[in-house]
Amino acid sequence: MFRRREPVPFAFVAEAERYRSNITPPPRERPSRTQLAGRVLIGLTVTTGLVGALLFGMPSLQPGAQSPQHAQRSEASTGR
C-alpha cells in the first residue's frame, strides 16, 4: 500500500467543514400580484379537479353499488 510521508494537517480538515463563503447571493425577486394570483388559481384548479374526481368515483368504489342499467343487463344475460 502507498503511504504518505508527510502528516495530514487535521486542523485544516476541521476548518474546511465549517468554511463559510463571504459572497452573498443576490436577493430573490418577489412575485408580482399577477403571478401570485396565477399560482393560486392553478392550485385551486388542481385541488378542485382532485376533489371532483374523488366525489364522482366514490359511488363506483362502494361494494354492491350497481347502476340500474348494469343490473338489467346482468339479469338479461343470465336468463338465456
N, C-alpha and C positions, 0 to 999 in steps of 0.2 A: 504494500500500500504506500501511496505517496504521503509524506509527512511534511508539514510546513516547518521551516526552521525558525521563522520569526514568530513571536507570540501574537495572538489575536487581541486587539485592543477592545476588551469587553465594555469599557466605558463608552466608546464610540458607538457600539451597537445599541446600548441602552439609550443614548441620546437620540439615535435615529428613530426609535419607536415613538418618541414624543415630540418629534420635529413639527413645528407649525410654520406655515408659509406666511410671509408678511405681505403677500399680494392678495387683496380682497377682490372678489368677483364683483362685477357691476350689479347694481340693484335690479331686481326683477320689475318688469313693466306691469303695471296694474291693468287688469282687463277693463275695457270700456263698458258702459251700460248695455250697449247692444250685444256685446259678447256675453255678458252675464245673462241677459235675457234669452239669448240663443241657447246657452248651456242649460238653463232652467227648463226651457221648452223641450229640448231634446230629452232631458231626464224625465220630464213628465210624460212625454210620448212613449218612451220605453217602459216606464212603470205602468202606464195605463194599458199598454199592449199586453204586458205580462199578466196583469190582474184580469183583463178581459179574457185572455186565453185560459186562465185558471177557472174563471167562472163558467165559461162555455164548455170546458172539458170536464167539470166535476160530475154532471149527470151521467156521463158515459163511464166514469170510473166506479160508480156505485154498483155493488153486486145485485143482480136480479132486475136491474132497470133496463127495460127494453121499450123501444118505441112501438106504437100500435101497428105500424106497417110491418115491422120486423116480426112481430108476434103472429100476424096474419100469414105472412109468407111461410113461417116455420110450420104452422098448422096445416096449410095447404100442401106443403111438400111432404108431410108425414101421412097425409090422408090417402095417398096413392096406393 
